[in-house]
Amino acid sequence: MVSESPGGLWRPGLPGEALNVNVGGVRRRLSPRALAQFPDTRLGRLQAAASEEQARQLCDDYDPGKREFYFDRHPGFFLCLLHFYRTGRLHVLEELCVFAFGQEAEYWGLGDCFLAACCSGRYHERRLERHRRSWDEESDVSSVDTSPDEISDFNQDLQRYRAARCGQLRKRLWLTMENPGYSLPSKLFSCVSIGVVLVSIAAMCIHSLPEYQEHDEDVAVAHPLLLRLEYFCIAWFSFEVASRLLLAPSLPRFFRHPLNLIDIVSVLPFYLTLLVSVMLGRSSKLGSMGKVVQVFRLMRIFRVLKLARHSTGLRSLGATLKHSYREVGILLLYLAVGVSVFSGVAYTAEKEEDVGFDTIPACWWWGTVSMTTVGYGDVVPVTVAGKLAASGCILGGILVVALPITIIFNKFSHFYRRQKALEAAVRNSDQREPSLSVGSSFTDGETEAQRG
């Protein structure tokens, strides 16, 4: 380690005395004349240090007997530093990344202005490229969930079944209900579940037709056949929720999973409506609660979301929308600004023509329809200025909508690959367990042989 100088005497650098430097095991004697040309660098300040204490602040260690200064830095960059003191120009070291090279240069007191002309352009280009890549990765990762990998979570769920009662049977039933590609029974179960969901949606749509509605004391009542279909679908959905609840390896994770919440919401309106009807009597006597019951019945439309459990594309789309809130927010902001600007222009050009542009709020509908390139045609400008504003609104809408599409599509591809990888892990889950059991039995046999 460092020992104090004999008698506490410090000898500053003399004009003809070389400086002994050890950087990462590379020893060199540096000329004080070369160091004096760059007094603002770390070695230049070390050569001009007036006391031993001041010199120790500039290095990592110091041996007063050998008068050698130690630096725990990259030895490869030190060779570039020696070349710099000889030529006055710093060349980029290819084996270091641009940020590590910049940190080393900053430590030794060198700025970008000392870079040689042959390396300066390449160095700055690599820094900008790295910044752009980091920005892209942050924009992707910042809106992507940072929870543990889904495959790792799936493997942890499988481990829980080992300690559970009837764990092997429960595991197979759970995989059969959760993943359509797990086995042939799981595919059949998925087809039946999809069929029930489609029947339920069709029955709900048919119920809205007047010829399939019956009236009892001026109250619309469902057709008996549609009512029986509704009861059957509710029984099947209730069976699905109850089965998944009993077979789930972790109840907290079960209630946090979006697809399980969709299953619960799909059956909850029926039981809430039934509870209200039992407590308050017939629909004609419900009064203000009748509207609440109607809202409960309208919530049946959420059953269409149950199809996401059996579709990789729908699950990927849901994950994409969940993790693209920033891009969607930017899109809505652009649309709001465009609608406000072009609505004001259209109002100014068309307010005297009596064609529907009477107020700016009334023009917002036209601006929204035009910027999203829907174009209902219910309100159209008739003046030249109004048509020019409409043309700018349509072209601006195309550009605004197209801007975040690439980012959203890349995220959709990412989540689609993740879903496919998770499905492959589920299909291969049974193939890994036999290998594990064989490995464990081999280990046990080897242990017994060693004991014998």
Helices and strands as residue ranges (DSSP letters): G 6-8, E 19-23, E 26-30, H 32-36, H 42-47, H 52-56, E 61-63, E 68-71, H 75-87, H 98-107, G 112-114, H 117-141, H 150-163, H 167-178, H 184-207, G 210-212, E 213-215, E 220-222, H 224-247, H 251-256, H 258-280, G 283-285, H 289-298, G 299-310, H 312-322, H 325-350, H 360-371, H 384-402, H 405-427, H 429-451
